[in-house]
Amino acid sequence: MRVALIHDHLAQDGGAENVLKVLASLFPDAPIYTLLCEKKNIDKYYSQRHIETSIIQKLPGGVSHYQWYMPLMPMVVEFFDLSSYDVVISDSSSFAKGVITSTHTLHICYCHTPTRYLWSDTHQYINELKYNKFYVGLAKDGQPDNFVIFRPKKSNTTMEIRLEQTAETDKLIEDASLDLMEYDNKWNRYRIRISKQDLTKNKELIVNLLKMAYGK
C-alpha cells in the first residue's frame, strides 16, 4: 500500500508539525508533500525523507515571507501529483487538504484548528504582516515594494510583474505561449494571465521573471 503525507508548510515548528512527526513515524516510507520548507527543519527532523515542495519554494521570499503568496496557495497545492498513491493523509489547517487525488485514492484529512484569519482575525493577521497592505505578497527587505501583484480569480491568476519592457522578455513570454494581457507603460508592468497549466508547464520561466523583478 502506497501512502503519501501532505502538510501545509514546514516554515515553523509548532503543534501541527508535531502531528506530522507522529504521522511520519507511523508511515516511515511515505514521502512528505508540502508547499514550502525551511532547510533547518528538514535537516533536524526529516533528513532521510523524500520531501516534495511546490513552486513557492523557489519564488523570491517564498520561504522567509511565504505569506506573500497566499493567493497562489489554493491553486498551487492542486499541482502535486498524488495519482499513484493508495492513501493520502493531509494534516492541515488551511490549504493542504485541497490536494487533488485519484478516484481510487483514500484521502484522510486530519484537520487542525481552521484558518481563523480568513474570517474572524483577518485584520489583526494582516496588520502583523510586513508588506504593503494594499496588495498581498509585495515587500523587499521588510519594506513595501510592489515588484509583483497577484490578482487571483477562480480559474486563473493575473500576475503583474514590474519589469522594463524589452524585446528579450517579450520573446520569452511569447515563446512560452503565456497569456500576455498587456504591458502597462505607466507602471512598467507586464500583465500576464496565469492558469494552472502554466504553473506546471512554465514554472521555471515564471520563477525567473519574478526573480528578475525582485532584483530590480
Beta strands, then each sheet from edge to edge (+ up, - down):
strand 1: 3-7
strand 2: 32-34
strand 3: 51-53
strand 4: 87-92
strand 5: 106-111
strand 6: 139-140
strand 7: 143-144
strand 8: 148-152
strand 9: 157-162
strand 10: 179-184
strand 11: 189-194
sheet 1: 3+ 2+ 1+ 4+ 5+
sheet 2: 6+ 7-
sheet 3: 8+ 9- 11+ 10-
end
